[in-house]
Amino acid sequence: MSEQPKLKGPASYFPSIEKKYGQPIDHWIKLVQKQKGLKHMEVVNWLKSEHGLGHGHANAIVAYCLASLP
């Protein structure tokens, strides 16, 4: 049986985000993608205030989304 590759960077938070908040990571990514025109920390603060995410988890999701932009 093969091992899954170890996640690195912001994605390393994804399993704990899914476990703690009960939503798949795609749910959070779609929410962040709708926040066009906002800066990194504005989106982090929005996730924290509107959805109750902790700072590290919100920051990881936003960093991942921004890194995957063309």
mmJSON file of the N, C-alpha and C atoms, coordinates in Angstrom:
{"data_MODEL":{"atom_site":{
"group_PDB":["ATOM","ATOM","ATOM","ATOM","ATOM","ATOM","ATOM","ATOM","ATOM","ATOM","ATOM","ATOM","ATOM","ATOM","ATOM","ATOM","ATOM","ATOM","ATOM","ATOM","ATOM","ATOM","ATOM","ATOM","ATOM","ATOM","ATOM","ATOM","ATOM","ATOM","ATOM","ATOM","ATOM","ATOM","ATOM","ATOM","ATOM","ATOM","ATOM","ATOM","ATOM","ATOM","ATOM","ATOM","ATOM","ATOM","ATOM","ATOM","ATOM","ATOM","ATOM","ATOM","ATOM","ATOM","ATOM","ATOM","ATOM","ATOM","ATOM","ATOM","ATOM","ATOM","ATOM","ATOM","ATOM","ATOM","ATOM","ATOM","ATOM","ATOM","ATOM","ATOM","ATOM","ATOM","ATOM","ATOM","ATOM","ATOM","ATOM","ATOM","ATOM","ATOM","ATOM","ATOM","ATOM","ATOM","ATOM","ATOM","ATOM","ATOM","ATOM","ATOM","ATOM","ATOM","ATOM","ATOM","ATOM","ATOM","ATOM","ATOM","ATOM","ATOM","ATOM","ATOM","ATOM","ATOM","ATOM","ATOM","ATOM","ATOM","ATOM","ATOM","ATOM","ATOM","ATOM","ATOM","ATOM","ATOM","ATOM","ATOM","ATOM","ATOM","ATOM","ATOM","ATOM","ATOM","ATOM","ATOM","ATOM","ATOM","ATOM","ATOM","ATOM","ATOM","ATOM","ATOM","ATOM","ATOM","ATOM","ATOM","ATOM","ATOM","ATOM","ATOM","ATOM","ATOM","ATOM","ATOM","ATOM","ATOM","ATOM","ATOM","ATOM","ATOM","ATOM","ATOM","ATOM","ATOM","ATOM","ATOM","ATOM","ATOM","ATOM","ATOM","ATOM","ATOM","ATOM","ATOM","ATOM","ATOM","ATOM","ATOM","ATOM","ATOM","ATOM","ATOM","ATOM","ATOM","ATOM","ATOM","ATOM","ATOM","ATOM","ATOM","ATOM","ATOM","ATOM","ATOM","ATOM","ATOM","ATOM","ATOM","ATOM","ATOM","ATOM","ATOM","ATOM","ATOM","ATOM","ATOM","ATOM","ATOM","ATOM","ATOM","ATOM","ATOM","ATOM","ATOM","ATOM","ATOM"],
"id":[1,2,3,4,5,6,7,8,9,10,11,12,13,14,15,16,17,18,19,20,21,22,23,24,25,26,27,28,29,30,31,32,33,34,35,36,37,38,39,40,41,42,43,44,45,46,47,48,49,50,51,52,53,54,55,56,57,58,59,60,61,62,63,64,65,66,67,68,69,70,71,72,73,74,75,76,77,78,79,80,81,82,83,84,85,86,87,88,89,90,91,92,93,94,95,96,97,98,99,100,101,102,103,104,105,106,107,108,109,110,111,112,113,114,115,116,117,118,119,120,121,122,123,124,125,126,127,128,129,130,131,132,133,134,135,136,137,138,139,140,141,142,143,144,145,146,147,148,149,150,151,152,153,154,155,156,157,158,159,160,161,162,163,164,165,166,167,168,169,170,171,172,173,174,175,176,177,178,179,180,181,182,183,184,185,186,187,188,189,190,191,192,193,194,195,196,197,198,199,200,201,202,203,204,205,206,207,208,209,210],
"type_symbol":["N","C","C","N","C","C","N","C","C","N","C","C","N","C","C","N","C","C","N","C","C","N","C","C","N","C","C","N","C","C","N","C","C","N","C","C","N","C","C","N","C","C","N","C","C","N","C","C","N","C","C","N","C","C","N","C","C","N","C","C","N","C","C","N","C","C","N","C","C","N","C","C","N","C","C","N","C","C","N","C","C","N","C","C","N","C","C","N","C","C","N","C","C","N","C","C","N","C","C","N","C","C","N","C","C","N","C","C","N","C","C","N","C","C","N","C","C","N","C","C","N","C","C","N","C","C","N","C","C","N","C","C","N","C","C","N","C","C","N","C","C","N","C","C","N","C","C","N","C","C","N","C","C","N","C","C","N","C","C","N","C","C","N","C","C","N","C","C","N","C","C","N","C","C","N","C","C","N","C","C","N","C","C","N","C","C","N","C","C","N","C","C","N","C","C","N","C","C","N","C","C","N","C","C","N","C","C","N","C","C"],
"label_atom_id":["N","CA","C","N","CA","C","N","CA","C","N","CA","C","N","CA","C","N","CA","C","N","CA","C","N","CA","C","N","CA","C","N","CA","C","N","CA","C","N","CA","C","N","CA","C","N","CA","C","N","CA","C","N","CA","C","N","CA","C","N","CA","C","N","CA","C","N","CA","C","N","CA","C","N","CA","C","N","CA","C","N","CA","C","N","CA","C","N","CA","C","N","CA","C","N","CA","C","N","CA","C","N","CA","C","N","CA","C","N","CA","C","N","CA","C","N","CA","C","N","CA","C","N","CA","C","N","CA","C","N","CA","C","N","CA","C","N","CA","C","N","CA","C","N","CA","C","N","CA","C","N","CA","C","N","CA","C","N","CA","C","N","CA","C","N","CA","C","N","CA","C","N","CA","C","N","CA","C","N","CA","C","N","CA","C","N","CA","C","N","CA","C","N","CA","C","N","CA","C","N","CA","C","N","CA","C","N","CA","C","N","CA","C","N","CA","C","N","CA","C","N","CA","C","N","CA","C","N","CA","C","N","CA","C","N","CA","C","N","CA","C","N","CA","C"],
"label_alt_id":[null,null,null,null,null,null,null,null,null,null,null,null,null,null,null,null,null,null,null,null,null,null,null,null,null,null,null,null,null,null,null,null,null,null,null,null,null,null,null,null,null,null,null,null,null,null,null,null,null,null,null,null,null,null,null,null,null,null,null,null,null,null,null,null,null,null,null,null,null,null,null,null,null,null,null,null,null,null,null,null,null,null,null,null,null,null,null,null,null,null,null,null,null,null,null,null,null,null,null,null,null,null,null,null,null,null,null,null,null,null,null,null,null,null,null,null,null,null,null,null,null,null,null,null,null,null,null,null,null,null,null,null,null,null,null,null,null,null,null,null,null,null,null,null,null,null,null,null,null,null,null,null,null,null,null,null,null,null,null,null,null,null,null,null,null,null,null,null,null,null,null,null,null,null,null,null,null,null,null,null,null,null,null,null,null,null,null,null,null,null,null,null,null,null,null,null,null,null,null,null,null,null,null,null,null,null,null,null,null,null],
"label_comp_id":["MET","MET","MET","SER","SER","SER","GLU","GLU","GLU","GLN","GLN","GLN","PRO","PRO","PRO","LYS","LYS","LYS","LEU","LEU","LEU","LYS","LYS","LYS","GLY","GLY","GLY","PRO","PRO","PRO","ALA","ALA","ALA","SER","SER","SER","TYR","TYR","TYR","PHE","PHE","PHE","PRO","PRO","PRO","SER","SER","SER","ILE","ILE","ILE","GLU","GLU","GLU","LYS","LYS","LYS","LYS","LYS","LYS","TYR","TYR","TYR","GLY","GLY","GLY","GLN","GLN","GLN","PRO","PRO","PRO","ILE","ILE","ILE","ASP","ASP","ASP","HIS","HIS","HIS","TRP","TRP","TRP","ILE","ILE","ILE","LYS","LYS","LYS","LEU","LEU","LEU","VAL","VAL","VAL","GLN","GLN","GLN","LYS","LYS","LYS","GLN","GLN","GLN","LYS","LYS","LYS","GLY","GLY","GLY","LEU","LEU","LEU","LYS","LYS","LYS","HIS","HIS","HIS","MET","MET","MET","GLU","GLU","GLU","VAL","VAL","VAL","VAL","VAL","VAL","ASN","ASN","ASN","TRP","TRP","TRP","LEU","LEU","LEU","LYS","LYS","LYS","SER","SER","SER","GLU","GLU","GLU","HIS","HIS","HIS","GLY","GLY","GLY","LEU","LEU","LEU","GLY","GLY","GLY","HIS","HIS","HIS","GLY","GLY","GLY","HIS","HIS","HIS","ALA","ALA","ALA","ASN","ASN","ASN","ALA","ALA","ALA","ILE","ILE","ILE","VAL","VAL","VAL","ALA","ALA","ALA","TYR","TYR","TYR","CYS","CYS","CYS","LEU","LEU","LEU","ALA","ALA","ALA","SER","SER","SER","LEU","LEU","LEU","PRO","PRO","PRO"],
"label_asym_id":["A","A","A","A","A","A","A","A","A","A","A","A","A","A","A","A","A","A","A","A","A","A","A","A","A","A","A","A","A","A","A","A","A","A","A","A","A","A","A","A","A","A","A","A","A","A","A","A","A","A","A","A","A","A","A","A","A","A","A","A","A","A","A","A","A","A","A","A","A","A","A","A","A","A","A","A","A","A","A","A","A","A","A","A","A","A","A","A","A","A","A","A","A","A","A","A","A","A","A","A","A","A","A","A","A","A","A","A","A","A","A","A","A","A","A","A","A","A","A","A","A","A","A","A","A","A","A","A","A","A","A","A","A","A","A","A","A","A","A","A","A","A","A","A","A","A","A","A","A","A","A","A","A","A","A","A","A","A","A","A","A","A","A","A","A","A","A","A","A","A","A","A","A","A","A","A","A","A","A","A","A","A","A","A","A","A","A","A","A","A","A","A","A","A","A","A","A","A","A","A","A","A","A","A","A","A","A","A","A","A"],
"label_entity_id":["1","1","1","1","1","1","1","1","1","1","1","1","1","1","1","1","1","1","1","1","1","1","1","1","1","1","1","1","1","1","1","1","1","1","1","1","1","1","1","1","1","1","1","1","1","1","1","1","1","1","1","1","1","1","1","1","1","1","1","1","1","1","1","1","1","1","1","1","1","1","1","1","1","1","1","1","1","1","1","1","1","1","1","1","1","1","1","1","1","1","1","1","1","1","1","1","1","1","1","1","1","1","1","1","1","1","1","1","1","1","1","1","1","1","1","1","1","1","1","1","1","1","1","1","1","1","1","1","1","1","1","1","1","1","1","1","1","1","1","1","1","1","1","1","1","1","1","1","1","1","1","1","1","1","1","1","1","1","1","1","1","1","1","1","1","1","1","1","1","1","1","1","1","1","1","1","1","1","1","1","1","1","1","1","1","1","1","1","1","1","1","1","1","1","1","1","1","1","1","1","1","1","1","1","1","1","1","1","1","1"],
"label_seq_id":[1,1,1,2,2,2,3,3,3,4,4,4,5,5,5,6,6,6,7,7,7,8,8,8,9,9,9,10,10,10,11,11,11,12,12,12,13,13,13,14,14,14,15,15,15,16,16,16,17,17,17,18,18,18,19,19,19,20,20,20,21,21,21,22,22,22,23,23,23,24,24,24,25,25,25,26,26,26,27,27,27,28,28,28,29,29,29,30,30,30,31,31,31,32,32,32,33,33,33,34,34,34,35,35,35,36,36,36,37,37,37,38,38,38,39,39,39,40,40,40,41,41,41,42,42,42,43,43,43,44,44,44,45,45,45,46,46,46,47,47,47,48,48,48,49,49,49,50,50,50,51,51,51,52,52,52,53,53,53,54,54,54,55,55,55,56,56,56,57,57,57,58,58,58,59,59,59,60,60,60,61,61,61,62,62,62,63,63,63,64,64,64,65,65,65,66,66,66,67,67,67,68,68,68,69,69,69,70,70,70],
"pdbx_PDB_ins_code":[null,null,null,null,null,null,null,null,null,null,null,null,null,null,null,null,null,null,null,null,null,null,null,null,null,null,null,null,null,null,null,null,null,null,null,null,null,null,null,null,null,null,null,null,null,null,null,null,null,null,null,null,null,null,null,null,null,null,null,null,null,null,null,null,null,null,null,null,null,null,null,null,null,null,null,null,null,null,null,null,null,null,null,null,null,null,null,null,null,null,null,null,null,null,null,null,null,null,null,null,null,null,null,null,null,null,null,null,null,null,null,null,null,null,null,null,null,null,null,null,null,null,null,null,null,null,null,null,null,null,null,null,null,null,null,null,null,null,null,null,null,null,null,null,null,null,null,null,null,null,null,null,null,null,null,null,null,null,null,null,null,null,null,null,null,null,null,null,null,null,null,null,null,null,null,null,null,null,null,null,null,null,null,null,null,null,null,null,null,null,null,null,null,null,null,null,null,null,null,null,null,null,null,null,null,null,null,null,null,null],
"Cartn_x":[0.843,0.0,0.89,0.602,1.453,1.001,1.966,1.676,1.288,0.396,0.063,1.206,1.495,2.587,2.266,3.294,3.118,2.833,1.758,1.396,2.381,2.67,3.604,2.948,3.503,3.021,1.601,0.847,-0.515,-1.405,-1.188,-2.021,-1.856,-0.775,-0.578,-1.641,-2.314,-3.379,-4.723,-4.87,-6.173,-6.856,-6.162,-6.864,-7.441,-6.702,-7.212,-8.325,-8.276,-9.355,-10.65,-10.556,-11.745,-12.309,-11.44,-11.885,-12.533,-11.902,-12.386,-13.678,-13.796,-14.934,-15.989,-15.73,-16.737,-17.099,-16.256,-16.496,-15.269,-15.476,-14.315,-13.557,-12.296,-11.466,-11.978,-12.585,-13.151,-14.21,-14.959,-15.96,-15.294,-14.189,-13.491,-12.816,-12.263,-11.603,-12.615,-13.793,-14.822,-15.252,-15.369,-15.731,-14.669,-13.414,-12.313,-12.27,-12.491,-12.446,-13.514,-14.583,-15.646,-15.288,-14.226,-13.83,-12.844,-13.24,-12.363,-12.124,-10.911,-10.583,-10.132,-10.214,-9.765,-8.324,-7.623,-6.247,-6.221,-5.044,-4.844,-5.442,-5.013,-5.468,-6.94,-7.477,-8.912,-9.718,-9.26,-9.955,-9.76,-8.557,-8.306,-9.261,-9.343,-10.23,-11.69,-12.068,-13.442,-13.759,-12.848,-13.058,-13.166,-12.357,-12.381,-13.689,-14.117,-15.305,-16.613,-16.676,-17.927,-18.111,-17.001,-17.098,-16.444,-15.855,-15.31,-14.02,-13.287,-12.022,-10.959,-10.02,-8.87,-7.93,-7.045,-6.151,-5.272,-4.651,-3.754,-4.467,-5.667,-6.433,-6.887,-7.389,-7.826,-6.647,-5.527,-4.336,-3.859,-3.904,-3.468,-4.355,-5.653,-6.572,-6.342,-6.235,-6.037,-4.688,-3.648,-2.326,-2.346,-3.001,-3.111,-3.845,-4.955,-5.739,-4.947,-4.285,-3.538,-2.333,-1.718,-0.574,-0.99,-2.246,-2.69,-3.269,-3.263,-3.728,-2.698,-3.175,-2.233,-1.423],
"Cartn_y":[-1.178,0.0,1.242,2.188,3.363,4.449,5.188,6.302,7.507,8.331,9.572,10.546,11.38,12.338,13.315,13.71,14.649,16.03,16.639,17.977,18.985,20.013,21.044,22.405,23.374,24.745,24.877,25.833,26.063,24.817,23.97,22.768,21.803,21.931,21.038,21.261,22.393,22.695,22.098,21.698,21.305,20.177,19.095,18.042,18.536,19.372,19.854,20.876,21.65,22.598,21.84,20.796,19.997,19.34,18.823,18.152,19.14,20.283,21.24,21.929,22.295,23.103,22.313,21.034,20.152,20.419,21.129,21.407,20.983,20.502,20.165,21.438,21.309,22.473,23.22,22.521,23.181,24.219,23.954,24.908,26.243,26.165,27.386,28.074,27.298,27.884,28.646,28.085,28.764,30.068,30.072,31.302,32.374,31.982,32.938,33.465,32.619,33.047,34.089,34.12,35.105,36.477,36.554,37.801,38.576,38.841,39.525,40.973,41.43,42.812,43.08,42.077,42.259,41.815,42.446,42.072,40.83,40.214,38.973,39.07,40.05,40.137,40.511,41.19,41.49,40.197,39.288,38.007,37.148,37.159,36.412,36.905,38.212,38.771,38.47,38.438,38.092,36.64,35.722,34.32,34.174,34.915,34.846,35.396,36.565,37.208,36.596,36.241,35.735,34.226,33.494,32.038,31.373,32.164,31.637,30.848,31.026,30.317,30.97,30.165,30.689,31.373,32.222,32.994,32.106,31.095,30.229,29.488,29.0,28.274,29.214,30.383,31.353,31.796,32.064,32.499,31.427,30.17,29.076,28.97,29.08,28.996,30.141,31.355,32.522,32.432,32.063,31.943,30.909,29.789,28.761,29.306,29.983,30.517,31.558,32.453,33.504,32.935,31.895,31.274,30.562,30.142,29.397,30.306,31.623,32.551,32.651,32.843,32.963,34.244],
"Cartn_z":[0.0,0.0,0.0,-0.896,-1.005,-0.034,0.454,1.343,0.513,1.07,0.396,0.617,-0.387,-0.21,0.918,1.655,2.748,2.18,2.67,2.219,2.776,1.981,2.396,2.272,2.966,2.879,3.407,2.867,3.354,3.29,2.292,2.136,3.307,4.06,5.208,6.28,6.245,7.199,6.788,5.531,5.007,5.778,6.132,6.881,8.213,8.925,10.206,10.007,8.928,8.627,8.356,7.526,7.214,8.469,9.313,10.534,11.504,11.709,12.704,12.285,11.014,10.572,9.81,9.54,8.958,7.513,6.805,5.386,4.592,3.364,2.526,2.165,1.888,1.585,0.36,-0.583,-1.762,-1.383,-0.317,0.177,0.512,1.247,1.681,0.5,-0.408,-1.578,-2.424,-2.63,-3.417,-2.759,-1.424,-0.721,-0.915,-0.8,-0.949,-2.381,-3.355,-4.754,-5.075,-4.308,-4.522,-3.947,-3.16,-2.511,-3.38,-4.599,-5.557,-5.119,-5.358,-5.063,-3.641,-2.779,-1.406,-1.259,-0.336,-0.053,0.827,0.891,1.651,3.059,3.822,5.214,5.321,4.342,4.346,4.228,3.378,3.215,4.463,5.036,6.278,7.357,7.533,8.567,8.284,7.007,6.638,7.024,6.736,7.109,8.617,9.343,10.801,11.359,10.887,11.456,10.967,9.692,9.121,9.254,9.36,9.35,10.557,11.445,12.684,12.564,11.476,11.331,12.203,12.657,13.366,12.386,12.926,12.07,11.185,11.755,10.98,9.873,10.17,9.164,8.042,8.413,7.41,6.546,7.179,6.457,5.48,5.885,5.022,3.781,3.958,2.825,1.85,2.372,1.513,0.808,1.509,0.888,-0.237,-0.013,-1.033,-2.264,-2.038,-3.152,-3.944,-3.251,-3.935,-4.68,-4.153,-4.809,-6.088,-6.177,-7.352,-8.44,-8.206,-9.236,-10.346,-11.584,-12.712,-12.652],
"occupancy":[1.0,1.0,1.0,1.0,1.0,1.0,1.0,1.0,1.0,1.0,1.0,1.0,1.0,1.0,1.0,1.0,1.0,1.0,1.0,1.0,1.0,1.0,1.0,1.0,1.0,1.0,1.0,1.0,1.0,1.0,1.0,1.0,1.0,1.0,1.0,1.0,1.0,1.0,1.0,1.0,1.0,1.0,1.0,1.0,1.0,1.0,1.0,1.0,1.0,1.0,1.0,1.0,1.0,1.0,1.0,1.0,1.0,1.0,1.0,1.0,1.0,1.0,1.0,1.0,1.0,1.0,1.0,1.0,1.0,1.0,1.0,1.0,1.0,1.0,1.0,1.0,1.0,1.0,1.0,1.0,1.0,1.0,1.0,1.0,1.0,1.0,1.0,1.0,1.0,1.0,1.0,1.0,1.0,1.0,1.0,1.0,1.0,1.0,1.0,1.0,1.0,1.0,1.0,1.0,1.0,1.0,1.0,1.0,1.0,1.0,1.0,1.0,1.0,1.0,1.0,1.0,1.0,1.0,1.0,1.0,1.0,1.0,1.0,1.0,1.0,1.0,1.0,1.0,1.0,1.0,1.0,1.0,1.0,1.0,1.0,1.0,1.0,1.0,1.0,1.0,1.0,1.0,1.0,1.0,1.0,1.0,1.0,1.0,1.0,1.0,1.0,1.0,1.0,1.0,1.0,1.0,1.0,1.0,1.0,1.0,1.0,1.0,1.0,1.0,1.0,1.0,1.0,1.0,1.0,1.0,1.0,1.0,1.0,1.0,1.0,1.0,1.0,1.0,1.0,1.0,1.0,1.0,1.0,1.0,1.0,1.0,1.0,1.0,1.0,1.0,1.0,1.0,1.0,1.0,1.0,1.0,1.0,1.0,1.0,1.0,1.0,1.0,1.0,1.0,1.0,1.0,1.0,1.0,1.0,1.0],
"B_iso_or_equiv":[0.0,0.0,0.0,0.0,0.0,0.0,0.0,0.0,0.0,0.0,0.0,0.0,0.0,0.0,0.0,0.0,0.0,0.0,0.0,0.0,0.0,0.0,0.0,0.0,0.0,0.0,0.0,0.0,0.0,0.0,0.0,0.0,0.0,0.0,0.0,0.0,0.0,0.0,0.0,0.0,0.0,0.0,0.0,0.0,0.0,0.0,0.0,0.0,0.0,0.0,0.0,0.0,0.0,0.0,0.0,0.0,0.0,0.0,0.0,0.0,0.0,0.0,0.0,0.0,0.0,0.0,0.0,0.0,0.0,0.0,0.0,0.0,0.0,0.0,0.0,0.0,0.0,0.0,0.0,0.0,0.0,0.0,0.0,0.0,0.0,0.0,0.0,0.0,0.0,0.0,0.0,0.0,0.0,0.0,0.0,0.0,0.0,0.0,0.0,0.0,0.0,0.0,0.0,0.0,0.0,0.0,0.0,0.0,0.0,0.0,0.0,0.0,0.0,0.0,0.0,0.0,0.0,0.0,0.0,0.0,0.0,0.0,0.0,0.0,0.0,0.0,0.0,0.0,0.0,0.0,0.0,0.0,0.0,0.0,0.0,0.0,0.0,0.0,0.0,0.0,0.0,0.0,0.0,0.0,0.0,0.0,0.0,0.0,0.0,0.0,0.0,0.0,0.0,0.0,0.0,0.0,0.0,0.0,0.0,0.0,0.0,0.0,0.0,0.0,0.0,0.0,0.0,0.0,0.0,0.0,0.0,0.0,0.0,0.0,0.0,0.0,0.0,0.0,0.0,0.0,0.0,0.0,0.0,0.0,0.0,0.0,0.0,0.0,0.0,0.0,0.0,0.0,0.0,0.0,0.0,0.0,0.0,0.0,0.0,0.0,0.0,0.0,0.0,0.0,0.0,0.0,0.0,0.0,0.0,0.0],
"pdbx_formal_charge":[null,null,null,null,null,null,null,null,null,null,null,null,null,null,null,null,null,null,null,null,null,null,null,null,null,null,null,null,null,null,null,null,null,null,null,null,null,null,null,null,null,null,null,null,null,null,null,null,null,null,null,null,null,null,null,null,null,null,null,null,null,null,null,null,null,null,null,null,null,null,null,null,null,null,null,null,null,null,null,null,null,null,null,null,null,null,null,null,null,null,null,null,null,null,null,null,null,null,null,null,null,null,null,null,null,null,null,null,null,null,null,null,null,null,null,null,null,null,null,null,null,null,null,null,null,null,null,null,null,null,null,null,null,null,null,null,null,null,null,null,null,null,null,null,null,null,null,null,null,null,null,null,null,null,null,null,null,null,null,null,null,null,null,null,null,null,null,null,null,null,null,null,null,null,null,null,null,null,null,null,null,null,null,null,null,null,null,null,null,null,null,null,null,null,null,null,null,null,null,null,null,null,null,null,null,null,null,null,null,null],
"auth_seq_id":[1,1,1,2,2,2,3,3,3,4,4,4,5,5,5,6,6,6,7,7,7,8,8,8,9,9,9,10,10,10,11,11,11,12,12,12,13,13,13,14,14,14,15,15,15,16,16,16,17,17,17,18,18,18,19,19,19,20,20,20,21,21,21,22,22,22,23,23,23,24,24,24,25,25,25,26,26,26,27,27,27,28,28,28,29,29,29,30,30,30,31,31,31,32,32,32,33,33,33,34,34,34,35,35,35,36,36,36,37,37,37,38,38,38,39,39,39,40,40,40,41,41,41,42,42,42,43,43,43,44,44,44,45,45,45,46,46,46,47,47,47,48,48,48,49,49,49,50,50,50,51,51,51,52,52,52,53,53,53,54,54,54,55,55,55,56,56,56,57,57,57,58,58,58,59,59,59,60,60,60,61,61,61,62,62,62,63,63,63,64,64,64,65,65,65,66,66,66,67,67,67,68,68,68,69,69,69,70,70,70],
"auth_comp_id":["MET","MET","MET","SER","SER","SER","GLU","GLU","GLU","GLN","GLN","GLN","PRO","PRO","PRO","LYS","LYS","LYS","LEU","LEU","LEU","LYS","LYS","LYS","GLY","GLY","GLY","PRO","PRO","PRO","ALA","ALA","ALA","SER","SER","SER","TYR","TYR","TYR","PHE","PHE","PHE","PRO","PRO","PRO","SER","SER","SER","ILE","ILE","ILE","GLU","GLU","GLU","LYS","LYS","LYS","LYS","LYS","LYS","TYR","TYR","TYR","GLY","GLY","GLY","GLN","GLN","GLN","PRO","PRO","PRO","ILE","ILE","ILE","ASP","ASP","ASP","HIS","HIS","HIS","TRP","TRP","TRP","ILE","ILE","ILE","LYS","LYS","LYS","LEU","LEU","LEU","VAL","VAL","VAL","GLN","GLN","GLN","LYS","LYS","LYS","GLN","GLN","GLN","LYS","LYS","LYS","GLY","GLY","GLY","LEU","LEU","LEU","LYS","LYS","LYS","HIS","HIS","HIS","MET","MET","MET","GLU","GLU","GLU","VAL","VAL","VAL","VAL","VAL","VAL","ASN","ASN","ASN","TRP","TRP","TRP","LEU","LEU","LEU","LYS","LYS","LYS","SER","SER","SER","GLU","GLU","GLU","HIS","HIS","HIS","GLY","GLY","GLY","LEU","LEU","LEU","GLY","GLY","GLY","HIS","HIS","HIS","GLY","GLY","GLY","HIS","HIS","HIS","ALA","ALA","ALA","ASN","ASN","ASN","ALA","ALA","ALA","ILE","ILE","ILE","VAL","VAL","VAL","ALA","ALA","ALA","TYR","TYR","TYR","CYS","CYS","CYS","LEU","LEU","LEU","ALA","ALA","ALA","SER","SER","SER","LEU","LEU","LEU","PRO","PRO","PRO"],
"auth_asym_id":["A","A","A","A","A","A","A","A","A","A","A","A","A","A","A","A","A","A","A","A","A","A","A","A","A","A","A","A","A","A","A","A","A","A","A","A","A","A","A","A","A","A","A","A","A","A","A","A","A","A","A","A","A","A","A","A","A","A","A","A","A","A","A","A","A","A","A","A","A","A","A","A","A","A","A","A","A","A","A","A","A","A","A","A","A","A","A","A","A","A","A","A","A","A","A","A","A","A","A","A","A","A","A","A","A","A","A","A","A","A","A","A","A","A","A","A","A","A","A","A","A","A","A","A","A","A","A","A","A","A","A","A","A","A","A","A","A","A","A","A","A","A","A","A","A","A","A","A","A","A","A","A","A","A","A","A","A","A","A","A","A","A","A","A","A","A","A","A","A","A","A","A","A","A","A","A","A","A","A","A","A","A","A","A","A","A","A","A","A","A","A","A","A","A","A","A","A","A","A","A","A","A","A","A","A","A","A","A","A","A"],
"auth_atom_id":["N","CA","C","N","CA","C","N","CA","C","N","CA","C","N","CA","C","N","CA","C","N","CA","C","N","CA","C","N","CA","C","N","CA","C","N","CA","C","N","CA","C","N","CA","C","N","CA","C","N","CA","C","N","CA","C","N","CA","C","N","CA","C","N","CA","C","N","CA","C","N","CA","C","N","CA","C","N","CA","C","N","CA","C","N","CA","C","N","CA","C","N","CA","C","N","CA","C","N","CA","C","N","CA","C","N","CA","C","N","CA","C","N","CA","C","N","CA","C","N","CA","C","N","CA","C","N","CA","C","N","CA","C","N","CA","C","N","CA","C","N","CA","C","N","CA","C","N","CA","C","N","CA","C","N","CA","C","N","CA","C","N","CA","C","N","CA","C","N","CA","C","N","CA","C","N","CA","C","N","CA","C","N","CA","C","N","CA","C","N","CA","C","N","CA","C","N","CA","C","N","CA","C","N","CA","C","N","CA","C","N","CA","C","N","CA","C","N","CA","C","N","CA","C","N","CA","C","N","CA","C","N","CA","C","N","CA","C","N","CA","C","N","CA","C"],
"pdbx_PDB_model_num":[1,1,1,1,1,1,1,1,1,1,1,1,1,1,1,1,1,1,1,1,1,1,1,1,1,1,1,1,1,1,1,1,1,1,1,1,1,1,1,1,1,1,1,1,1,1,1,1,1,1,1,1,1,1,1,1,1,1,1,1,1,1,1,1,1,1,1,1,1,1,1,1,1,1,1,1,1,1,1,1,1,1,1,1,1,1,1,1,1,1,1,1,1,1,1,1,1,1,1,1,1,1,1,1,1,1,1,1,1,1,1,1,1,1,1,1,1,1,1,1,1,1,1,1,1,1,1,1,1,1,1,1,1,1,1,1,1,1,1,1,1,1,1,1,1,1,1,1,1,1,1,1,1,1,1,1,1,1,1,1,1,1,1,1,1,1,1,1,1,1,1,1,1,1,1,1,1,1,1,1,1,1,1,1,1,1,1,1,1,1,1,1,1,1,1,1,1,1,1,1,1,1,1,1,1,1,1,1,1,1]
}}}
